[in-house]
Amino acid sequence: MIHDNISRREFLKRSIYAGTALSAALSPQAMGEQIPRPTGKPNIVFVLTDQWRAQATGYAGDPNVKTPNLDALASRSINFENAVSVCPVCTPYRASLMTGRYPLSTGMFMNDLYLPGDELCLGEIFKEAGYETAYIGKWHLDGHGRDVFIPKNRRQGFDYWKVLECTHEYNKSYYYAGDDPAKLKWKGYDAYPQTQDAQKYIREHAKGDKPFLLVMAYGGPHFPHRYAPKELKDLYPVDSIKLRPNVPEEMKSRARKEAQGYYAHCTALDRCVGDLQETLQETGTAEDTIFVFTSDHGEMLGSQGQPPKRKQRPWDESIRVPFLLRYPEVSGHKGHSVKAPINTPDILPTLLSLAGIKVPETLEGEDLSRFVLDRKTQEDRAALFMNVSPFDSPDRKAFRGIRTSRYTYVCNPDGPWLLYDNRVDPYQMNNLVGVAKHAGLQKKLEDKLQSKLRQTGDKFHPKQHYLEEWGYKVNRNGAIPYFFQGKKPDHFKVQSPMNKPKKF
């Protein structure tokens, strides 16, 4: 808790440079391990995509998608095979990424909410530690409408700024640059000029006196899939697309049609990742740059009978995302895989630790840098995921679940719902809830889930409880409005008495 007479900036300095007992206790050194740590401050290039499920890469075994650059990157990276989206939809994930906190701690559990400046965020922490900070692409954390100008005081510590709150009109994509309120337009398919801008930023900052943090946030492969480049869609004839076995017959035609554009978006972004990698090599910064490739959530594409374009679901196609982390200075040029899940709140403390920055006390995720620094670290853990207030289908129920390296266990308000042994049932087609011979396993996972809920202060109330607690007003579909036509949004957060954010 920050005392009233301590400014937030002073708190930042104390947190970053003094650290906390928790972060020290979780460090490899405190656990008696002698893991070599890097010297100096690495650059960070964080590539965030939207709705890219973990299964949809060549290195993950998808028989359709062409991702040669990501496949090559995976061979040189730490591959967190079971990366989990804490709340599989855009805004909640992004808020958790920025703050290292869980959705119910920040109140950011639905799309199109406003993340207040009082929250301590990734850009601010790295900036205070001496970094140049840059953000390009989709933001989706401002809550004032999807096409409005975002002033500097709402940018959470990012200085270089070419951003729009949210758009998926990939061939008619607008943005705002810096402090100019004039709306600009990316030329052509937006991921390509966005990448060129990121390359220019890297070249200009490669020889600078300060390290840089660059977040490149693409809008794809999120639908509309018809907006993918035609020449890339032609690589995926609809009739040749192989669907996952858990897509029922009645969903296959629609799923294949959507998958064509989905995979085309993936291939386009794969090219962008290759271009960024080339620029890091050409500028001589690749060796001392942490490069992350991931996504905010997945895409069902017909699996489990769920229509294409769906997320907010507890199955692997929705909750699991790709997560590659390359840092040659500590991991060399040979990659390795990590089975233990990494969760969204864990990303920020892990990056801070790898950059030699102490983890502030506001963060709730765990520093998992030990998995990066030592390939022998193979313990398992459980990642908590949730849907607090479903809004794409208001009749759907909320859920809480955990994902370990092997098992998925999910409860809804009626009790235990799903249990899968993902090792023997990778497509999650055999629900083990209530099966007598698995009662012991179910009890063990139930205990783990309840432990996680206690740890995060989550009492799993009905969704209406949280809407009222945070003062959110939703439309008849259960969603926050996207646009306000110049009017002030009426859903700004009413602060929870139990989870007040940190103040300036």
N, C-alpha and C positions, 0 to 999 in steps of 0.2 A: 504494500500500500504506500502511495506517495503522500507524504505529509503536505498540508496546504502551503507551508512556507518554503517548499522546495519546488523550483520550476521543473517543468517536464524536461527541458534541455539539460538542466543540472542532473536530473534523474538519469537521463540517457548516458551522460558521461560517467556517472557513478556505476551504472549497470554494466556498461561496455568495458570499462577499464578495471572495475573492482570485481565484477562477477557476482555469483550467488553460490550459496552452499549447495543448492541442488545441482547446478551445472558442474560444479567441482566434483560432487559425489559421483556423477555419471561419466566423468572423463576416464579414458583408458588409464591415465597415470594413477588416478585414485583407486582404480581397481587392480593396481599392481602390475599393469602391463607396460612394457617398454616399447611403445610404438613410436617410430620416428615421425616427427611432425615437420611440415614444410617451413621454410624460412621466408620472410617477406609476405606481402599481401598479394594474393593472386587476383587477376581479373576474373570476372564472372559474366558469362553469357548464358542467360536462362531463356530457353526456347519453350514457350507455352503454346500448345495447340488447343483446339476446342472440339471435344467430342471424339477424340481418337482413342479407340479402345485398345487395350493391351495386346489383343490377339491379332491386330491388323498390321503386322509388319512381316517382312520376309524372315527376319531372324527369330520371330516368335512362331513361325510355322504356317502362316496364312498361305494357302495354295494359290491365291489370286493376286495379291497386291505386289507391286514392283517398287521396292524401297532399297535400291542398291547402296545409297549413301548412308542410310541408317543401319543397314546390315554391316557395312564396313565400320561404322562408328561403334556398334555394339561389340565388335570383336576387340576393340581397344578400350572399352569402358567397363565400369561397374554397372551391371544390369540388375536392378532390383526387380526381380521377376513378379513379385506380388505387391507392387505399389497399389495403394488404395486411395480412392477419392473419398474423403471423410463425409461428404454430402454430395452425391453425384449430380450436381447441376452447377451452372456457371458462377453466379455471385457467391454462394456459400464457400465453394472451393477457393475462389480468389481471395476472399476475406481471410480465410484460414491460412492460405499461403503467405499473405502479407503480414499477418499478426502472429503466426505460430500458435493460434488459439482455436478452440473448438467453437462450432457455430452457436451453441447455446450460451457461451461466455460472452460473445460479441453481439448476439441477437441477429447475426447475418445468416439466416437459415432459409431464405427465399431469394429469388431473383429480383433485381431492380431496387434493392435497398441501398441506403447511403451508409458508407463506412465513415464515421466521423473522424475529424482530424485529431481527436483526443486519443485514438488508438495508436499505439506505438507500432510502426510498420517497417518492413524490410528496407525501403528506400531511405527512411530517416536514420535507421541504425547504421547502414553502410556509409551514408553521407557523413554522419558524425564521426565515423572511424576513418575518415579521410578519403573516401571514394567519390569519383564522379558518378552520377547516376543518370540513367536514361531509360525511357519507356517508349516503345513504338507499337502501335496496333490497338487491339481491343482492351478496354479497361473494365467496364461493367461493375464498378464499385461506387459510382457517384450518386445514383438514385434521383437525379434531378430531371431525368428524361434521357432517352437514348441518343439524341442528336444535338444536345446543348453543349456550349463551350464550358470547359472545366477550368476555373481560375487556379492560380498557383497555390492558393491556400488549401485547395482540395486535392492536391496531387501526391500527398503522402510522401514527400521527400524526393521526388523525381524532378530533376532540373531540365534535362533534354527531354522534349515532349512532343511527339507526333501521334496523336491519339484521337479516337472517337469512343464514346462510351460503349456503344454496341451497334454493329451492323453486320449483316451477312449478305449484303448486296455486293458480291465480290467484284463485279465488273462495273459497278457504279458506287464506289466506296469513298466516303469523305473522311476528313480528319481536320484537326486544329493543330497548328504548329506554335509551340511556345506560348507567348502571351498575346498573340494576334487572334482576335475573335472572329476573323474572317474564315469561313469554311472553305477548305481546299479539297481537291479530288486526286486520289491516287490514279495513275494512268494505267488502264487495262485491268488485268486480274490482280487484285491488290497485294497479294502475297509477294509478287515479284518486285514491284517498286519498294515495298516495305523492306524487303531483304536488301535491296540496293542501298537504301538509306542506312540500314544497320551496318552494312559493309563500309560505307563512307564514314560512319561514326567510329568503327574499329580502326580504320586507317588513320583517322585524325587523332585518335587517343592512344595509339599503340606506343608512341614514344614519349608520352606525357609524363609529368612528374608524379601523377596520381594514378592509382589503379582505378578501373572502371567496373561498374555494374550495369549491364545492359540487359533489359528484359525485352525480348521480341515475342509479342503476343499475337499469334495469327488467329483469324476467325474460322478457318477450316480445320478439319473436314466436316464441320457442322453443316447441316442442311441450310439452304436449298442445294441439293446435289446436282440439279440441272445447270447450275452456274459454273460448274467445273470446266476447265479448258477442253474444247471439243477434241483436240488431237490426243488428249490424255484419256478422255472417255472412250475413244476409238480403240484404245489398248485393252478394253474390257468389254468384249461382246456380251450382251446380257445373257444369252443362252449358255455361255461357257462358264459362268460364275458358279463356283462350288460353295454351297451354303453349309453352315454348321449343322450337325445332325439334330440339334435341338430346335431347328426351325420347322414347324409343322407344315404339312402339305398345303393347307389353305393360305399360308402366308408366303409361300415361296415365290410366286410371280411378282408380288409387290416388293419383296425383299431384294430380289435380283435387280429389279429396275432401279431401286434406290442405291444398291451396292455399286452399280456401275459408276455413278457420279461420286459416291463416297470414296471409292478406291482411286478415282482420278484426282480428287482433292489431295489424298494422301501422297500420291506420286508427285504432284506439284510441290507440296511442302517438303518432300524428300529432296527434291532438287534445290530448294532454298537452304536446307540444312547443309547440303554439299557445298553450296556457294559460301556459306558462313565459315565452314571448316577451311575451305581454300583460302579465304581472306585471313584467317588466323595464322595459317601456315605462311602465307606470303609476307605478312607483317612481322613474323618472328615472335608472335605472342602465344602460339598454341601451347607451348610447353609450360607456361605459367598462367594458364587460363583454366578455370573450372567451367566446363561446358555441360549444361544440363538440357536434356530433351525430355519433355513430358506432356501431359494433357490434364485438363480439369476434370474430365469424366469420360465415360465410354458411350457406346451406341448399341442398342439392342439388335437392330437390323433383323427383326423377326424371331430372334431366339426366344424360347419359352413362350411363343405365341404372342409376344409383345410387338406391336406395330413398329416398323422402322421409324426412326427419328426420336425414339424414346430413350430417356435416361431416368433418373430418380427411381431406379429399381434396385433390388438387393442382389441381383445375379452378377456373375463375373463380367459379362459383357458391358455392364453399366458401371460397376464400381472399380474394376481394375483398369489401370492406365499404364502406358509405357513409362519407364523411368530409367534413362541412361545418364550416368555421371562420368565424365572423363576429366581426369586431372593427372597428366603425365608425371608431374613432379613427385607425386606420392604413390601412384599406382603403376608407373612405367607405361609401356605400350602394349601390354598384354592384359586383356580384360578378364573379369571373372564375374560369376553370377552370385547373387545373394537371394536366398529363399525367404528369409525373414521379411515380413511386410514392412514397408515404410508407409506412413500415413501422412496426410497433408500437413498437419501441425508439426511434424517432425522435420520438414524440409528446411525451414528457416534456421532452427538451432543447429542443424547439421552443417549448413553452409557457413554459418557464423563460426563454428568451431574449426572448420577446414580453413577459413580465412584468418584464424588466429584472433578472433574477436569474442570476448566473453558474452555469454548468453544472458540477456536481461531477464529479470524475475517475472516479467509479464507473460513470457512465453510458456505454453503448456505442453508443447511437444517435446519429444526426447531427442537428444543429440545422438545420431547414429553414425557419426564419423568413424567409429571403430570398424564398421563394416567396409568402409572405403580404405582405411589405412592398413588393415590387416586382413588378408584374404582367408586366414584361418578362423576368423570370427564367424561362427555358424549357429549361434543359439537362436531359438525360435522366440516369437513374441506374438501378441495379438493386437490387431489394428481395429479400432472402433469406427463403424460407419453408421449413417443414419439418414432418415428422411423425417423431418420434424413436422412439416405442413405441406403435403403433396398438393401441387397446383396444376399439373397438366391434366390430371383426371381427379377432380375433387372427391369422387367417391372412393378413391383408393385410401388405404390405411397407412398411417405412419409406421415406421419400423426402427429398430435398433439392432445392430448385428456386429459380429466380430469376424475377422478373416485372419487365420494363422497361415503358416506355410502349407498346411495340408487341408484344414477344415474351414467351412463356412457355417455359421450358426446365426439365425435371425429370429427375433420375436416381433410380433405386432401387438396391438393392445389386447388381443384375445389370448395371447400366450405364445408358446413356441410355434414357429411357423415353418422354418426351413433348416435342414441340416444336411450338408453334403460332405462326402469324403472326396475331395478334389483330385486326389492321387489316383483313385480307382474309377472315379466318375468325373472326368474333366469337363464334361458338358452339362453337369448338374441336372441329370435326368432322373435321379433316384433319391427322392427325399426320405431321409432316415428318421425324421421326427416321429416319435411314438412307436418305433420299431423296438420290440422288447430286447433283442440282443445288443442293441446300441444304447440302452438306457443309461449305462454308466458313462459312456462318451457324452451323451446329451447333458447329463448332470454336470460333468466336468466343464463343458463349454458354457452351460448356463451360469456356473459359478464365475467363470472368467468374464462373461459379459456383465454380470452384476458388479464385479469388482471394477471393471472399466467405468460403469455408470456411476458408481460411488466416487471413483477417483475424479471424474469430471463434473460431479455435482448434478448429474442428469437423473431426474426422478421419473422420466418418461410419462409426463402428463399428456392429456389429450391436446391436439394441436390448438384448439380454441384457447386453452390456457396460455400458450405462448404468444398467440396473436394479441390477447388482451394484456399480457404482462409487458410486452414491448410496444403496445399502442399502435399496431399495424391495422390499416384498413385495406381490405382486399375486395376485388370485384366478384361477380357471381361465379367465376371460374376458380376462385380461390387464389388469384394472382394479384400482384402489385401492378398497377398501370404502368405502361411503357412510356407514354408521352403525356405532356401536361399543357402544351400550347401556351407557354409563357406563364402559366399559373404556378404558384408554389405547391409542391407535392404535399399532400396531407398525411403522408405515412411516415414522416420522420420519426426516428426512434424516441420512445419514452424510455429513459434509462432504467434498467432493472435495479432495484435496491441491493441485490446480491452481487451484481456483476458490473459495477460502475467502471467505465474505462479510465485510463490514466489521463490526468489533466495537465495542461500547460502550466 
